[in-house]
Amino acid sequence: MKKAVIITAILGCVGLASAEEIHNPILKKLYEKGILTKEEALELDKKEEKKLIKHANVIKKDSPEFLLGKETHPNLKIRPFDNPDMYIKLGIRIQGTFENYKVDYNDPTKEDIDTWDAYMRRVRFEVGVGFSKHVSFMMDIRNDKANYQDKGEGNFKVGDAYLKIKKPFGTSLVNFKFYRAKIDVSRTETVKSAWVIHYDRPHVADEAAQFISHNRRATNAQIYGNWKKKIHYQLAFGDSVYSGKFHDAKGNTPDGISEQDFFYGGKLILSPIPGWEETKRTETYFGRGKHIEVGIGYWRVPKIKYTDNSGTHSIDRTLINYEFSAHYKGAFIQYEYFDFDGVEKDFTDTRYELGKSNGWYITGEYVIPQLYYIAPFARYEEWKKWKGEGDYKLKSTVVGINWYLRGNSTKVGIAYQEDDYGKDIGDKKIKRIKFTSQWFF
């Protein structure tokens, strides 16, 4: 009995043998010296393997084998020996971009722009802690777009910072998040930026991320869950917009916001076909599995009081979002439509004109595992920033190729993007060629 206890303690520090053969060096020596038979050593391993919790892990065991190895989990998770329900997670996200940036103005009096730019699209340090079986906290500090154009180095700030209570009643139907957590105003905005196909999301989706709540994660409270992965829902309320991201149809911001109500709303997502359920919000599947889903979101701010050149006004805002996504092995497609109600035409003039805006995009990717996970992709977008007279339409086209060297943990890509702005929103065409890279775990 004492012999077994001593051996068990030693194994907790050095690892375990497999069920087929002895890999652990201490067990192997004990077996070779005749202290244990092979059967005794293997039997001891089997018993201990059931008890021992993995105390640190980062590699996804079910990941495909990429050119540089298997993909990693988001963050390195470390558990203490005395309480395996607790943990700490540490990780980084680095996205770099080198690009050629051109602006062609239709107005001959304006000088065109042609410049090269290199910047850090995203730089983030992520940390999470598990307080118990049900309660955890996740946050990151970030410095996105450092050295972008004439922005300089920028400053670090808090991104996500939320407390999660997972399955407090033992069912996936009820979970909670509090503080700085994303509200699902858009599928592509909800997907982790390390898992999107193209680093820069559609313009219309970025506006949705500001239309109801600042960066779609101003301090809020959420309840969310799913039923057998067939029905997903989210309900939330909390702090709403920020004046610096409160845009009119031309992209201007007002002088300031003096009063506003909490936002409220929710999202409902259905996976109607058995065996095609959406199990994860991502845009990258690496040629595995299949899913089809449709969703609708409704979000509202009852009152926002702000001041611009035409005076002080009190308005309400509503955003309706429709989504569809599907993938089958290497093929992926995603479509979203946005309906904005509560848009002012121009903060800088002396007239008060309130109206609507709508837009949509479609994106797709095809992953080729036989070519070391090279994946061509494309995206097209149309956004009518003001539904009325005038040319307020923005059209955007992106085509490119990603190369998943280690899934999303290490990837590189090249993309060409062309944005065409209507006469009333700039009357210009912006062209970009981007060389991108990502390091993430």
N, C-alpha and C positions, 0 to 999 in steps of 0.2 A: 504493500500500500504506500509506504514512504517513497519507494523507488518511483512509483507512478506519479506521485505528487511533485517530486523534484523534477522529473522529466517534463511534466506539464508546465511548470513554471518556466523552465528553460525555453520551451517551444513558443511561449507567448512572446518572446523577444526575437526569435530567429526565424519563425515561419513554420510551415507544415509540409509534410510529404504528400504526394498524390496518392490516390487509392491503388495505383498500379505498381509503382515502384518508389523507393525511398530516395528523395532528393535532399532532404534536410541533413546537413552534415553531422549534427549531433546524433540523430537517430541512426544514421548510417554507421557511425563509429560504434554505437552501442550494439548494433546488430552484428557488425564485423567482429567485435570482441566477445560475442556470445552472451552478452548480458540480456539482450532481447532476441527473440526469434523474429523473423521477418513478419510473421503473422501477428505477433504481439505489437510490433511497431506500427503496422498498418491499421490494426484495430484501434490502437490509441489515437492515431491520426484521425480516424473517422469520428471518434467521440469528440475530440477537441475541435474539429472543423465545424461541427454543429454549434459549438458554444462560442467560438472566437468570431468576433465582429471585425470586419475590415476597418482598420483605424486610419488609413490614408489611401485614397485612390484618385486617379485622374483619367485613366484610359477607358474609353468606351469598349467593352468586350464585344458588343455586337456590331461594331463599326466595320465597314469594308476595309480592306488593306489598300491604302493609297501608296503613292510613290515614296512618301516619307514616313509611312507607318499608319497606324490606326488613329482616328480622330480622338481628341480629348473631350472630357466633360467640360461644361462651363465651370471653371474653377477647380482647384485642388481642395478636396474635402478631408479634414483631419478630425478624428474622433478621439476623445480621451478614453483610457482603459477603464476608469472607474464609473463612467456613465455614458454608454454608447448612444443614448438619445440626444446627447449634446454634441456639437461640432463647431468647427470654424471653417469657412471657405475663403480662399484667397485666389485672385485671378487678375489677369490683365487683358485689355483689348487695344490693339494698335492697328490703325488703318492709315496708310500713307498714300498720297496722290501726287503724281507729276503730271501736269497738264498744259496743253496749249489752249489759250483762251482768246477768242476773237469776237468782236462786236461789230456788226455791219449795220449802220444806220441808213434808213431809207431817206432821211433828211440830208441833203447834200451839204448843208451848213454845219453839220456835226462831223467831227473827226472820228474815223473808225479806230478801233483798238485791236492790237495784236500783241499778246504778251505770253510769256512762259511763267508758270507758277508751280511751286512745290510746297506742299503743306501737309500737316498731320490732320487728316479728316476726323479721326477720333483717337483720343488718348485717354484711357480710363483705367483706374485701379478699382477693383471690385472686392468687397469683403462682405461676408455673411456669417451669422452665428445662429446656431440652433439652441434654444433655451430648454426645450423639452421635446417630447414626442410630437406635440401639436404646434408649438410656437417657435417662430424663427424671425430673424430680422435680416434684411438685405439692403445694401446701399452701395453707391459708387461715387467717386470724385472724378471729375472729367475736365479736360481742356480740349474741346473740339474746335477744329479749324484753326489751330495754331499756325501762324505764318501765312494764313490765307490772304492773298492779294496784299492790301496795305493794312491788315489787321494787327500785325505784330504777334508777339508771343501769346497774348491772351492771358486769362486767369483761370485757375481751377475753381470749380463750383460743384455743388451737390446735384446729382442726377436722381436716380431712384433712391428712396430711403423709406422703406415700408416694413411694417410689422405684419407678418402673415400668421393666421391661425388656420391650420389645415385639418380638415375633418374632425372638428371638436365633438361631433355627435357620431363619429364612426362611419360616416357616409360621404361620398364624393359630391352629394347634392348641395352641401352647405360648407362654404369656406369664407374666410374674411381677410381683407387687407385694410390697413389703416395708414394714413400719412401719404407719402409721395409715391404713389403707384399709378400705372397707366390706366386710363379709361379707354375702352375699345371704340374709339371714334372711327377707326379704319383698320383693316386687317394688316396692311403693310406697315402702318405706324405702330401696331401692337407687337408684331414680330420683332424679336431682338435684332438690333442692327448688325450683329455678327452673323445672322442667318438670312439676311436679305440678299437678293441676287445682285443688285446694284446699290452702292453705298448711298447715293443721293436718291431719296425717294421722290415720287411724283410731286409736282408743284401743288396740285389740288389736294393731295393727301397731307402735305405739310401745312396748308392753310387750315384743314380740318383739325390738325393737331393744336391750333391756336384759337380756333373759332369759339370753343365752349370753355376750355380750361387751359391755362398757360402750359405749353409744352405737353398737353394731355395728361399731366401728372401733378398739377397743383394740389396741395394737401386735400385729401378726400377720404371717404369711408366707402368700402365696397363689400358686397356679398356676391359670391359667384359659385358656380359648380357645374356638374354635368350628370346626366343619367346615361350610364353605359356608353359614354362617348358619342351617343346619338343626338342628344340635346345638350347644348351648352348655353349658359346665360350669365349675364353680369348686370347688377344694379348698383348705382353709385350716386353720391351727391358730395359737393364740396366747393372749394374755392374756385372762382371762375377765371375771367380773362385778365391779362396784363396789358396796360396801355401801350407799351413798347411793341407788342405783337398784335394790336387791335387794328386791323387794316380796313381801308376802304377799297373800292374797286380798282383804284390805281396803285395801291400798295402803300399809301400814306398812313400815318398814325395821328391821333388827335392830340390836343394839348394835355389832356389828362382825364382820368376817370375818378369821379368823386364818390360814387355809390354803386354797389352791385349786389345782387342776390347770389345765393348758392346756385350752382348748376345742379341738375338732376337728370336722370335718364338711364338707359340700359341697352343691352345688345342680346339678341337671340340668334343662335346658330344651330342649324339642323344638318345632320348627316343622314339622308333618307334611305340610302341603299345599304342593306346588310353586307358586312365585310368591307365596306368602303368608308369607314368612320375616320374622322379627323382626330388623331390622337395628340397632335402637337402643332402649335402655331409657328410655322416655319415656311420658308420659300425654297429650301434646299433639301432634297431627299436622296440624292446620289444613286438614282436608278433602282431604288428599292420600294416595294409596297405600292399602295394605291389609296386614294381617298377622293370623295366628292362632298362638298358642303355648300350651303347657301346661308346667308345671314342678313339681318336687318337691325339697324341701330337707330335709336331716337334719343336726342340730347337737347336740353333746353336751358337757357338762362332767362328767368322771368323779367329781370330789370337790370339794365346797365345805364348809368347816368354819366355822360361825358360832355366835354366842351371842345368845340372846334371853331373855325372862323365864322360859322353861321350862328353860333350861340351855344346854349346848353340844351341837351336833348336826353330823353329817357326812352330807351328802346328795349325790346326783347329779342332774343336770338334763338333759332332752332336749326339743328343740323339733323338730317336724315341720311343714313349711309346704307347702301346695299352692297353686298359682296357675294362673290362666287369664286371658288377655287377648286382645282382638281389636279391629281397627278396619277399617272400610271407608269410605273417603273421610271424610265428616264425622262418622260415628258411631263411638263408642268405648265399650267395656265392659271392666271388669276385676273379677275375683273372687279372693279369697284365703281360705283356711281355715288356722287355726292350732291345733295340739295341743301343750299345755304339760304336761310331766310333771316333778314335783319342786317343787310349790307348797305352802308351809305355809299353813294356814288363818288363823292369827293369831299374830303375834310377841308381842303385848302380854299374852296370857293365860298361864297356867301349864301349859297342855297342849300336847303336841307332836302335831300332826295334819298329816300329809303326804298330798297328793293331786294331782289333775289339774285342768286348766282348758282350755277350748276356746272358739273364737270365729271369726267370719267377717264379711266385709263385701262389698258389691257397689257399684260406682260406675260412672257413665256420663256421657258428655258428647256433645252434638251441636253441631258448629261450622257456622255458616251464613255462608259467604264472601260471598253476595249481600247480606248485611246487615252488611258491614264487619267480618266475623269475630266477631260476637256469638255466644256459646256458652252455652246453658243446661246445667246439670249437676245431678246428684243423687247422694246416697250413703246407704246404709242399713247399719247395723252391729249385730250382736248378739254379746255376749261374756259367757259364763258363767264368772265369775272363780273359782268353786269348784264342782266336780262332786260334789255331795252334798246334804245337807239344808240348808235355808235359801234365802233369796232373794238370790242373788249375781249376778243378771243385770244387765248394762248394755246399754241400747238407745240408739242414736244415729241421728239423721236430719239430713241436710244437703241443702238445695236452694239453688241460686243461679244467677247469670249472670256469666260472664267476658266481657270485651271486650278482644280482642287488638289493641291499637293499633299494635303493631310486633312481632307474635309474642310470644315470651316476653321480649323485650328491654324492652317497655313494655306493661303490661296493667293494667286496673282491674277491679274486680268487687264484687258484693254477694252476701251469703249469709246464710241463716237456719239456725241449728243448734239442735237440741233433744236433750239428753242426759237419759235417764231411769235413775236409779240405784235398784236394788232395796233392800229394807228392811235388809239386812245390810251394805250398802256405801254408806250415806249417806241412803237413803230420801228422795230429793230429785229435783227436776227443774231442770236448768240450761238457760236459753234465751239465745241470743246472736244479735244482728244485727250483721254485720260489713261494713264498707266497706274494701276492700283495694286495694292498688296495688303494683306491682313495677317496678323499674328494674334492668336486668341486662345486662352485656356482659362 
